[in-house]
Structures are given as structure tokens and as C-alpha cells.
Amino acid sequence: MQIGRVARETGLTVDAIRFYERRGLLPRAPRSEGGFRLYTEAAVESLRFVRQMQSLGFSLEEIRQLLSLRAGDAHACEHVRDLLGLRLTAVEAKLSELRNLERELRQALGRCRRALRKRTVGAHRCPVLSEAEGKRRRLT
């Protein structure tokens, strides 16, 4: 099947399919006499797999490893477990960073709200901007 149909069936763009092919995640598609790429059902399944693994946050290099494991390595489950563990650790670290960011934003918002309740118009500067300015001066 041609690339447009593969794109529709996988939910990928034509450019993404070409990109994956250039990156070696998909074997080079043979060409028709007219020069069109022709893909097999196996290629479509590989593209679906790539898309699913990307949605789980795996890098292209990790997906390349998973594709080769998918091809039949008897010890694949151990390697997949290790990759999943690394991915989970990265997600947990990112969640921690996001929780810290959320806390900082809530605190800054609280400072703004308190300042707005206490002041007369134009009497004080925004505490968040003043703090940011002070931090910038300390860094330089």
C-alpha cells in the first residue's frame, strides 16, 4: 500500500513515516515503477508499535531496541522490564519536579492575592516581580 493509505491507517503523517524510515525504525520501502513507496502490513504494524511506544515516552533509540526485541529475542522480557523501569523512574522524577513547580506557583499566586488585598492602587510593586528581580540581581 502507498504511504498516504499507511498514514491514514496508522494516524501518522506522511512526513513522520518518512522520518521513521530515515531513522531506521522502519525498513526502506520498495518503490513501484512510478517511484511510490509501497508498504506491507508488517510495516503498518511496526509503525503502530512505534506510535504506541512513543506515547509511553520512549525515545527513538529505545524504540529501536524494542523493535529488535520484538523481532524474536528469547530474553526480551528482561530487557523490556529494564527499559520500563528506567522510563518509570524518569516519569516519577518529572512528576516530582512538576509538584515542586505547582507548589511554587501556588505560593506566588498567594503572595499576589495578599498584596492585592492589602494595597492601595499603585502603592506597592508586585511581590512576585520584586522577588524575581532580586533573584536576578543575585545571579549576576
Secondary structure, DSSP 8 states (H G I E B T S, - for coil): --HHHHHHHHT--HHHHHHHHHTTSS----B-TTS-B---HHHHHHHHHHHHHHHTT--HHHHHHHHHHHTT-TTHHHHHHHHHHHHHHHHHHHHHHHHHHHHHHHHHHHHHHHHHHH--TTSS--HHHHHHHHHHHHH-
